[in-house]
């Protein structure tokens, strides 16, 4: 074949081949998503040999999914994520670099997406906090913090000068930077204990005490106060635009200067980049698509339609963008921001920062002590990994144990062989469930538990033997009596489980007893209404409960107020925070026990109770001595399993108290999650916690064994 | 236990109507139930309020009744479509398929296992029961990635069947324990009589035991269904196609890193809970008509 022929043949083959697929994952919604997908569709149509497959995912679980899928070859070619991820992902090979980025991109944004001198993504948008102001309450946005404090006198009664989620370190950061502090010091080390950081804490605490900023304000409360005209200013990010009421006459401006230092209150900057997966199958068209998405034309579209603060310089000069007052304010703020450091250590600073902030704001600690404690906590969670251990003794021991186990099992089977043969039917009945469980539950756990013998830090895994367990059990990280030590948390977890199960079973059984009476009218209606908490996704109902426990505006304090009770700050003491978690989880958990009891009650012949009634037994005696003993066999499994589930019920803790105050209301499983996700991805440590949780439950099940199997 | 035999021997007596309660007891019962319903409904009404109020703000207002009523949020959630596919309809269908398969596999696996554990005394029975319980103690935090790899190797990623299998195995322990507890209360004399008449074990199981265990089957059915219906993180990790998603994944898509579309989320939460309520309503009859309602014909 001549070379001309070969080229012609290749061209024909190319035209006939299926278009190559470029996969892109993102977590955008609303107008941002529409603008992005419009731009991609247009490109997709123009590029005949490429077909773009877009997948919109929820932000929650986005990184976990990417981390699981990419190494297996199931991940996307491109993904849109915050630049903070770049450090951790690039060092595990999950990302590939952009060698020749298009020119004309904002230098700050490019720098944020660079790690170890390699650019890992093209900047789509920059996001930071700004100042929102209600034009009906303030004529012009304040330019210094003194002007904010001075607002108080001019505002109507009951209107806060400024609403901000002050207990969140992300929302506190502008003051920290404005007072000259920061998370890192000049030499690039984490230094949470800088005196300037303490000064910022002092200032915020004073503003809450003098009523400039509402106490215990969450993001939800900020929206509510601003929308109702009860806050003149709000500090929030671009996502807030979707939450502001249509009727509100508002403006957007850069954050003010800190009067004490004359420095701008600089918020953290998040750069959303389009990143190239290190496992991309089509890197070349993926790079082209990425470059297209940051082109001037698409960036103007994303700015105008998607309301994004884009990072393409030419687009920022475009009249559609430059003349937009809201986008203009975000653009102006961009010059006074601190890009969130993308080094992996940064992710471990949020938790100590949050604890320090909350301790100061609820008056439990002085700012100086709080920042020092924060630095110590940071040192604990980023402590160097245990020294590598020699795996040989462990392997030998594991081998011996395996041989011993197999021999023991084989001997047992051999001794019982005739009995086993007799019960072939029974084994056939049990086998399907048993095999399914062994494969899909036991095997993944065994693999996961094996991780507890390793240390995963700085993306290196080393065999450390039982060192993780030793650290936890010997309380080498947190002192024994501190809220985060294994033992304190274990005690709280046991209390949590016992209280929940008692209430779930007590309320569930009581309601089921009432609901079974045949003479009861409307019992069908009652039954359906009472299982509602189980039916509705608990993410929203748990947050409604959290809202009800809000100090100033929550329904619970409003009801207590009717009886003359002073507003309770629910999440600043262990007992009340625990009670709030417990109330929420009881509300969510009793319907299950009620349904189980309703079913179990059907196995109990009513004539027995009637006979007891004829014999003169009281209602309670009948229940205690006739109904309950008969109920037990069917109810006990639910009680035992219910306690196991409650033991590991992380959602409610996470959503309602968030571990407040100071980690006291955390349970063991939430510690495992924190090590895995909030503290530098120390999976080995998290796995060790998980194995310990399992061990504790195993001991518990041994204790309940007698109730369960003894009865049958 | 001698008491257990009574239900079988005296089913007609069980149907005898209980003595009429005093009117004080009637009123008290209603009062207690109404208080319980108010406590249950208060947060639920709030969800409804957020769903019916236009906009995406979370309401902290103690009044749980909506001041404006608009169905825009419901419409936004339901009308989601992509490339000519009615996405929401497809995802609702997926959820129903996954939850139904989960219930079918869950009940199928667990009722046979529970029957064997209730009726036969075979070597390994106790350890087996314990093992079922023990699997519930594995914290999920360490299992996700190994499970992902396993399902990938088995070719079960991105399939509703694979997802249902995972859910079913997590539902099996409770279902087995609960059914076993219930089977234990069914008198053995019934089966022995049927076996004497020449029925096989399997016939006895399907024709005698299962019909009697309807209340427990209803409980386990509802439980398996719920295991699959509201689960988010597995579905999100194992599925990678918009058209294969189940509703919890869609619902969590309204939760942003910072802001959340509360109106959409609340409307979705209400929609998601309706099939559960309908299922419970349909199962109610089974749930309250067990032995005492004359299920025993032997």
Interface residues (C-beta under 8 A of the other chain):
Chain A: X27 X29 X30 X55 X56 X57 X58 X59 X60 X61 X64 X65 X67 X68 X69 X72 X74 X82 X219 X220 X221 X223 X224 X227 X237 X239 X240 X242 X243 X245 X246 X412 X413 X416 X419 X420 X422 X423 X425 X426 X427 X429 X430 X432 X433 X434 X436 X437 X439 X440 X441 X442 X443 X444 X445 X447 X448 X449 X451 X452 X507 X511 X514 X515 X516 X517 X518 X519 X520 X524 X526 X527 X528 X529 X530 X531 X532 X533 X534 X535 X536 X537 X538 X539 X540 X541 X543 X544 X545 X547 X548 X550 X553 X554 X555 X558 X587 X592 X595 X596 X598 X599 X600 X602 X603 X604 X605 X606 X607 X608 X610 X613 X630 X633 X634 X635 X636 X637 X638 X640 X641 X644 X645 X647 X648 X669 X672 X673 X676 X683 X686 X687 X689 X690 X693 X694 X697 X698 X701 X705 X708 X709 X711 X712
Chain B: X3 X6 X7 X10 X13 X14 X16 X17 X18 X19 X20 X21 X26 X29 X32 X33 X36 X37 X39 X40 X41 X42 X43 X44 X46 X47 X50 X55 X56 X57 X58 X59 X60 X61 X62 X108 X109 X110 X112 X113 X115 X116 X117 X118 X119 X120 X122 X123 X125 X126 X128 X129 X130 X131 X132 X133 X134 X135 X136 X137 X138 X139 X140 X141 X142 X143 X144 X145 X146 X147 X148 X149 X150 X152 X157 X165 X166 X168 X169 X170 X172 X173 X174 X176 X177 X178 X180 X181 X182 X184 X185 X186 X201 X215 X216 X218 X219 X222 X223 X226 X230 X232 X233 X236 X237 X240 X241 X242 X248 X249 X251 X252 X253 X254 X255 X256 X257 X258 X259 X261 X262 X265 X266 X269 X270 X272 X273 X276 X277 X280 X281 X284 X287 X288 X289 X290 X291 X292 X293
